[in-house]
Every structure is written in C-alpha cells, then in structure tokens.
Amino acid sequence: MEPQIDNPDLLSQQEDQTSQPKVESIQAIEEPHRYECGSCGYIYEPMAGDPKRGIGVGTLFTDLPKEWRCPVCTSRPASFTDIGIPSKPSGFTENLGYGFGVNVMTPGQKNLLIFGSLAVAFAFFMSLYALD
C-alpha cells in the first residue's frame, strides 16, 4: 500500500519526478557505431544496412548474422574495427582540447573549412582581374 501524502505540493513534486525522462533512455538514442573492414576499407553503416545481402536499415553491426561477410572482399566480421559514430571528432580524445579549435570538428566540418577557404581565396584572386 502506498503512503498517503497530505501536502499537495509534495504530491505534485513526486509526479514531476516520475514524468521527467531518464538519462538512460536518452543515451539509448545515441547514434550507432560504424565499422571498417581492415582488408578493403569498406565501412558498414548501420543506418544504410546491406540491402544486397538482406540486412535491413538500422541493423547494428553486433546484430549481424554470423554468416555475414564484407560485401566487397568477403572478409569475416572479425576483421572489422569500430570507427565510432559519424559525427564524432577525429583524433584522440586527450588531444581534442589543443589547437585553434579545429580538433573538435568532425571530418565533414574540416572539409568544409578547407575547401570553403580555397574557394574564397580563388574568388579573391579572380576579383583582381576586375581591377583596372
């Protein structure tokens, strides 16, 4: 039997605590890890699956059947290594605090910074022809 609460404020606080989402459920929504084949470099993306072999979208690497092989070189799953989530900054975790802030950028953000800078530099160079 549950104890009776006479104070309505305590009752509302108790209800608020039970209605808040738990941190554990938020961590379960984390992006799935990608795995790279050590033989050929093929990257298994869980959000893409392997449609040629009947592996559905969202299938984790750890949930693949034992008879599954790399679609490129037919290596076994034991030759794959975990390369983390796609939005993870590249590099070692202990080195992310150094530098000018580029260490915490994802590879896609670094590509945008590098090639965007090259495009802007090219545009400035070409604008010199407009000067008389």
C-alpha positions in Angstrom: 0.0 0.0 0.0 1.3 3.5 -0.9 1.7 6.0 1.9 -0.8 8.9 1.9 0.6 12.4 1.3 -1.3 15.2 2.9 0.7 18.0 1.4 -0.4 18.7 -2.3 2.9 20.4 -3.1 4.8 17.2 -2.2 2.4 15.2 -4.4 3.0 17.4 -7.4 6.8 17.2 -6.9 6.6 13.5 -6.8 4.5 13.4 -10.0 7.0 15.8 -11.7 9.9 13.5 -10.8 8.2 10.4 -12.3 7.2 12.3 -15.6 10.8 13.5 -16.4 12.7 11.4 -18.9 15.5 9.4 -17.6 19.1 9.9 -18.7 19.4 6.2 -19.5 16.7 6.5 -22.2 18.5 9.4 -23.8 21.7 7.5 -24.0 19.9 4.7 -25.8 19.1 7.0 -28.7 22.8 7.6 -29.4 24.0 7.1 -33.0 25.1 3.6 -33.9 28.8 2.9 -34.4 30.2 2.3 -37.8 32.7 -0.5 -38.5 35.5 -0.5 -41.1 36.9 -3.6 -42.9 40.6 -4.0 -42.2 41.1 -5.7 -45.6 39.5 -3.4 -48.1 38.3 -0.3 -46.2 34.6 -0.9 -46.6 32.6 0.9 -43.9 29.4 -0.8 -42.6 26.8 2.0 -41.9 24.0 0.7 -39.7 21.7 3.4 -41.0 22.1 2.1 -44.5 22.3 -1.7 -43.8 23.3 -4.1 -46.6 20.4 -4.4 -49.0 22.3 -6.8 -51.3 22.5 -9.4 -48.6 19.1 -8.8 -47.0 20.4 -6.7 -44.0 17.8 -4.1 -43.1 18.3 -0.4 -42.4 19.1 0.2 -38.7 20.7 -3.2 -38.1 23.6 -2.8 -35.7 27.0 -4.5 -36.6 26.7 -6.6 -33.4 23.3 -7.9 -34.6 24.5 -9.1 -38.0 24.2 -12.8 -38.7 27.3 -15.0 -38.2 27.4 -15.9 -41.8 27.5 -12.3 -43.0 30.6 -11.3 -44.9 32.1 -8.0 -46.2 30.2 -7.1 -49.5 33.5 -6.0 -51.1 36.1 -8.6 -50.1 34.1 -11.3 -48.3 36.1 -10.9 -45.1 34.6 -12.1 -41.8 33.2 -9.7 -39.3 36.2 -10.3 -37.0 38.3 -8.2 -39.5 36.2 -5.1 -38.9 37.2 -2.4 -36.4 34.9 0.1 -34.6 35.4 3.6 -36.0 32.7 5.3 -33.9 29.8 7.5 -34.9 29.8 9.7 -38.0 29.6 12.9 -36.0 32.5 12.1 -33.7 35.5 14.5 -33.9 38.5 12.8 -35.5 41.6 12.2 -33.4 42.5 11.0 -29.9 40.2 12.2 -27.1 43.0 13.6 -25.0 44.2 15.8 -27.8 40.8 17.4 -28.6 41.5 20.4 -26.2 44.6 21.6 -28.1 45.0 23.8 -31.1 42.8 26.5 -32.5 39.5 24.7 -32.1 39.7 22.5 -35.2 40.4 19.4 -33.1 36.8 19.2 -32.1 35.5 19.4 -35.6 34.1 16.4 -37.5 35.8 15.4 -40.7 33.0 16.9 -42.7 33.3 20.2 -40.9 37.1 20.2 -41.6 36.5 19.5 -45.3 34.0 22.4 -45.4 36.5 24.7 -43.8 39.4 23.7 -46.0 37.6 23.7 -49.4 35.5 26.7 -48.5 38.7 28.7 -47.7 40.2 27.6 -51.0 37.0 28.7 -52.9 37.1 32.1 -51.1 40.8 32.6 -51.9 40.1 31.7 -55.6 37.3 34.2 -55.7 39.5 36.9 -54.3 42.3 36.0 -56.8 39.9 36.2 -59.7 38.5 39.5 -58.5 41.9 41.0 -59.1 41.2 40.8 -62.8 38.3 43.2 -62.3 40.6 46.0 -61.1 41.7 48.5 -63.7 
